[in-house]
Amino acid sequence: MHHQQLKPFPENFLWGAASAAYQVEGAWDADGKGPSVWDPFTKEPGRTFKGSNGDVAVDHYHRMEEDVALMAEMGLKAYRFSVSWPRIFPTGRGQPNEAGLAFYQRLIDALRNHGIEPVLTLYHWDLPQALQDDYGGWESRQIIADFEHYCLTLFQRFGQQVKYWVSLNEQNYNLVNAYLLGTHPPAVQDPKRFYAANHIAFIANARVIAAFRQQVPDGLIGPSFAFIPCYPASCAPADLLAYENAEEFNNHWWLDSYCFGRYPQAALAWLQAQGQAPEILPGDLETLAAGRPDFVGVNYYQSLTYSDNGLDGVTLQRINTSGTKGTTPSSGVPGLFRTVTNPHLQTTNWDWAIDPNGLRLALRRIASRYALPVLITENGLGEFDSLTSDERVHDHYRIDYLRQHLEACQLAISDGVELLGYCAWSFTDILSWLNGYQKRYGFVYVNRDEQDPRDLKRIRKDSFFWYQQVIASNGADIVLALPRMT
């Protein structure tokens, strides 16, 4: 669609930024917090880039007031953060840890005092290690009750102060890595266990959304989905079928379950034939149908292009976590699809396609298929940033990336998408899970590396001041020149 005139961003648009507990908080064992599955996992040799971990991260736990003051200076309208489950329940269940609840209460109060809307993520991958040890975490239906108990505790404590909630963050990306690629804990490579764990997570998500309706009737809740729109490599029928396969397995499998309460038919039939389909018990589909979200959270970073893949073809491969450009191999599922390079798109040093139009497509596909509002819960550029001798970071490449993606958001709004807000990833630099600290996303540079926390000084990047102007103009100044830094 070409529009003669674009619609403006809504007056109440949530201009935000985001983070996750394990990636920013540090204080991994402070004030009664129990270990998450990431605490021992990152200590195993070879798991992460240069052995990096979140023991200290960027020490947001102890520097929260400083970070919120920077958010207020930028003019943020929303801040998306996650609560650490083992900080609230050190063993995953039982009585809550009041010190953990008190930290998040202080954070929410600080945000609200500065006019920043808190967007609370219930689960961003940091499963209590005790539940993994006790019954296998997401592979057991026991987790449904434990997750609901944890979430109910947060609904009852913070439901009057927090309107926007995210249930599960990137269930698709996390569990693909955890149960297919073996790169996230518990480091399994088994398709049968993968689909079984996902089904249980779907049930838990739906149960929590149903409970939310009773506890926070004026709030809004939805999962955050790592949406990677699919393209066919060519107009050859085999490539078009591969594209349909990829869209069904990689996108519809998740979003149809969240929003329709059922699995896509062709994908389910294929898994049944392979002996990999999840066990669907009586009442499961009814539970899923009762857990329709209020919005879909979208974490968008790239699109992928697909080609035909024979029964003896390419298998799933691990992604580039070193930042060495051009090292990501073709990946796929034999009999379904394989990835190919899109010659029309540039890539980052981590080989992620830079595709603003893909974000517009993702937003339109959700709006048209599911008729739900969308909240962009993550979008950003992970790159190498250099600190100059006068302590500046000139990240024009990040500004270009964000500008193009915000332009795509405005085009999607003009296409008819109800877009609630945009939470850039991330506010400060963070631990980028397997990628260490060299892959920087933030508006605020944090002075540390993989082994040395240094002084953790916060330094505003050029993108900080650019986004400040974008927010102040409610998106009208996206394309204006960078304001003068003082």
N, C-alpha and C positions, 0 to 999 in steps of 0.2 A: 504494500500500500504506500502510495505517495500522498502526503497530506499538504493541502495548500496552506494550512495554518495548524500549528501544534497546540494541543491543550496544555495549560500550565500545570505544574505540580499542585496537588490539593493544598489548601491552606493549612490543614492539620497534618501534613506529611511528616512522617517520623524520620528525620535526618539523623542517622545514628552511626554507631560503630560497635564492634563486637569483640568478644574474647571467649576463652574457656578456662575453667578453674585450673586444670592440671598445667595448662600452658602459661599461665600468668602468676598464679598465687604463690608458688613455693610453699614454705612452711609445711612441708610434707608430713611431719609428725607433731606439729605444734598444737597445744591446747586440746589434747585428747583425740586428734584426728587419727583414724585407722588407715592402714595401707590400701591403696587401690591396686588393681591388677597391673597398672603401669609402674608402680614403685619397684617391685622385684624384676619385672620384665626388662626395664631399661638398664638394669645392672648386669644383664647377661651379655657377655662379649659378642660384638657383631650385630647387635639388634638395631642400634641407632647410629647416626653419623657421629663419628669420633666419641662414642660412648656418652653422648649428651643425655641429660635427664631433667626432670622437673623438681628436683629437691629444693632448689632456690628459685628456678624460673626467672621471672623479673621482679620477684618479691612484692607482688601486688598486695599480699596479705598484710604486710607491714607498711606499705606505702599507698594504701588505698586512698587516703584523704588527698595526698599529692596528685594522684592520678585523676581523681574526680575534679579537683580544681582545674586541671588542664582541660578536661572535658568541658567544664563550664566556660573556660576561656575560649575554647573553640566554638562554643555555642551549640553543642550537641542537643538534640531534642530527645534522643533515646540512646540507651546503652544496653546492649544485650550481653549478659554474662551467664555463666552456668554455676549451679550449686554443686559442690562436691558431695556426692552421696556418702562416702566414708568420713567426711568431716561432720556430717549430721548423725550418721549411724556408723560408728567405727567398725562394727562387725556386720553391718548391713541391715540390722533389725534390732528389736529391743527398745530400750529407752533412748530418746534423742540426747545428743551431746549439746548442752545449753551453750557452751562456749562457741561451738560452730554456728548455731543459730544466731548468736549475738553478733558474730562477724557480718553475716548477711543482713541482719537488721541495721547495722551501722552503715553498710553500703547502700541499702535502699533508702535510708533516711538521708544520707549525704546526696544521693542523686535527686531525690524529691526536693530537698532544700535548694537545689540549684535549678529546679524546673526541668530536670531530665527524667524522661519516662523510663522506668526499669522494665526490661524485657528479660524474663527469667527462664532460663533453660534448665529443665529438670535433670536431663541426662546427656552428658557429653563425653561418653566412653569410659568414665572412671568408675567402673564397677568395683565395689568392695571386694578385696581379695578373699575375705572370709567366705563370701557366697560362692566364689569360684571354687574354693577348696571344699566347701560343704556339699555342694550338689551340682557343680559344673556350670554355674551362672546361667546364661541364656539358653542352655540346653535342657533345663528342667522347668517344668511348670510351677515349681515352688517359687520361682522368682516373681511370678505374677502378683502374689499376695505381698511379698516383701517390697516390691516396687510400689505397689499401691499404698502400702503403709507409709513408706517414705514420702511419697507425693502428697498424701493426705496431711501429713505433718506440715509440709510447706504451704499447702492451701490454707490450712487453719491459722498458721502464723502470719502469712503475708498476703492472704487473699484480699484484704481490705486496702492494701497499698499498691498492689501490682495488678495491672489490667491485662498485660500481654504475657502469655506463657508459651514456651516451646516444650513439647513433651519429649520426644526422642530426637536427638541430633544425628543426622547422617547415618541412620541405621544401615542404609545400603553400603556406604563406603566403609564404615567400621567393620561390618560383619563379612564383607568380601575379603578384607584384609585379614580378619581374624580366623575365618573358616575356609577360605579358598586359597589365598596366597600365603597364609601362614606368617604374615608380617606384623600383625597386631596380636596381643594376648587373646586367647590361649595358644596362638600359633599352630592352628590346625589346617590341614589341606584335605577336606572331605566334603564333596557336594551334598551328600545326604544329610550330614550334620549341619551344613550351612543352611539348607532350606528348613530343617527342623527348628533351628535356633531362631531364624527369622520369623517363622510362624508364631512361635511363643512370644517374640517381641511385638508382633502385630497385636496379639491378644492383650498383652500388657498395656500397650499404647491405648487401645480402645477402652479397656477397663478404666484407665486413669482419666481419659477424656470424659467418660460417663460420670465418674466421681467428681470431676471438676464442675460439671453442670450443677451438681447439688451444693457444692461448697463455695463456688465463686460464680454466682449466677450472672453477674454483670461483666465478667471477664471474657477474654478470647483466648483460645488455645489451638495449637496445631503442631504437627511435626515439622522438622526442617529436613528437607530432602536434597541430597546432592544431585542436582539435575544436570545431566550431560546430554544435551540434545543430539540425536543421531542424524547423520547424513548418509545417503548412498554414494559410493565411490564413483558411480557412473549410472547411466540410464539403462544399462544391461539388466534384463529381468532378474538374473541371479543376484546382482548387487542390490536391487530393489528389495528382493526377498530377504537378503541378509540385513538390510537396514530395518525392515519390519521386524525381523527376529530380535535385533538389538534393541529396538524401541520397546518391544513387548517384554523382554527379559530384564532390561536395565532401567526402564522407566515405568511402564504400565504395571509391572509386577508389584511395585511398591505403592504407586499412587492410586491404582485401582483398589488395592487393599485398604489404604487409608480412607479413601473418599467414597468408594462404592461398597466396601465390605465384601469383596469377592476378588478372585484371581482372574487374570485374562485367560480365556479358554484355550487358545493354542499353546501357550506356554505351559499351562497346567497339564494338558494332554501329553506334551513332549516329556515332561518330567515324570509323569506316571509311567510312560513307556520305558524310561531309563531307570526306573526304580528309585528315583530321587525326590519324588513329591513328598511334601510334609503330611503328617497324619492330621487329618481334620476331624476332630471329635464332634459329637452332637452338641449343638449350641454355639460352636465356634463362630460360624458365619453370622449368627444372630448377634453375638457379642461385637464382631467387627462392624456390622451395620449400625449398631447403636453408638459407635464411637466416631461418627463423622466429625471432622474438625471444623472449626470456624474459619480457618484460613490455611493456606499451604505456605510454609516457610521454604524458601528457595536459597540454597547455597550454590552459586554459579561461578565457575572458573573457566570452563572450556566446553567446546563441542568435540565430538569424535566422528570420524568418517569410517564407514564399514564396507567390506567387500565379502564376497562368497568365501566360504571356508569348508572344505570337504571333510568327510568323516575321519580322514587321517591328517587333518590340517593343524594349524597353529593352535597351541594351548595358551592358557592364561600365563602372563609373564609379569614379573615385578616391575614397578615403575622406577624412574630415575629419582634417587634421593640424594645425589651428590651435587647437583647443579652443573654437571658436565653435559653441555648441550649435545644433542644428537645420540644419546646413549639409550633411549627408550626403544625396546624392540616391539615388533608387531605382536599383538596379544589377541586371543580369541577363544572361542569354544568350538571344538570340532563338530561339524554338522550344522552350525548355526551362523557364525559370523567371525570376522577378524578385522582388526583395525588397520587402516592404511593412512599415510600422510596426506593431509589436504594441501594441495599445492597453492591454494588461494589464500592461505593464512600463515602469518608469522607465528613464531613460538617463543616462549620464555626459555631461560637457561635450564629449566626443568622439563622442557619439551611440552608444555601445556599450550594448546592452540589459543591465540588471542583472537577472540571472535565476539565482538559486541552484538552482532546480529543474532548470534545464538541465544543471548539473554532475551532479546525481544521474542524470539521463537518460543523459548521456554515459557515465558509469561503468557503468551497467546495460547499455547497448547493447554496450559493449566486452566486458563479462564474459559476456553471453549469446551474442553472435555468435562471439567468438574464444576464449573459455575461457582467458583469460590474466589474470595479475595486472595491476594498474594502479599506476603511480607518478604522482601529480600533480606535474609538473615546473614548471608555472607556473600561478599564479592570483593576481590582485591588482587593485588599483584605481589607475588613473592619474588624478590630479586636481591642481588648483592647491592648493598648501600655503602657508600664511602663517606667517612667523616672527615671534613676538611680541617686544616690546621686552626681555623678560627671557629671550629665546632658548628659547622653547618652541614646539612645533607641536601644536596640539590637533586632531588628525585623527580625530574621532569618526566621521566618514563612512567612513573606511577600516576602523575597528574594526567598524562595523555590517556593512560589505560582507564582510569576512573572517569574521566570526562567522556570518553567514547561510550562507556557502559551506562552512564547517566543519561546520555543522549538516547541510547536504546530504550531506557526506562520511559523517557518522555514520549518516544514513538509508540511504545506499548500502551501507555495511558491514552494516547490519541487513537490507538486501535480499539479502545474500549475496555482495557484491563483495569480492574480495581486494584490499584497498588497502594498498600498501606504505608510503606516506608522502605528505607534502604539503609541497611547496617553494613558499612564497609568493614572488611576484614583487613587489618585489625586496628584497634586504637593505638596501643603501644606495640613495639616489636615483641615477639613472643617466642617460646619454644615451638618450633614447627614439627612436632611429633618426631618422626623418623629422620627429618632433615636437619635437626639441630637448630642452632641460632643464626647460622649464616644466611638462611632464607628469611629475609625480613619483609614484613607486610605493613608495618605500622605507620601512622602519621607521626609518631613520637619514637625517635631512636633511643634504644636502651644500650648503654655502654657495657657490653659483656660479650664473651664468646663461648665456645662449647665447653671449655674446661675452667675458665676463669670468670667468676661473676664480676670482677673489677669493682667499680663503684656504683654500677647500675644507674648512673646519671641519666635523667630524662632530657632529651634535646629535641626541640621542635624541628621537623623537616619542612622543606618548602611546601609539601603537600598539606601540611597542617594549616598553613595560612590560606592556601587555595580553597580547601574544604570549608574553612571558616567563612570565606566570602560567599561560597555557594549556599551555605546554610542561611546566612544573613539575607540573601536575595531570594530565598525559597526556590532555588534552582534557576533563577533568571540569569545568573552570571556564570553558568557552567563554562562557557566558551571565552569569557573575558581573560585578558592577560593577567598573569600572576600579580597580586598586589605587592607593593613595596614592603619588605621585611624591616622591622625595627628591632 
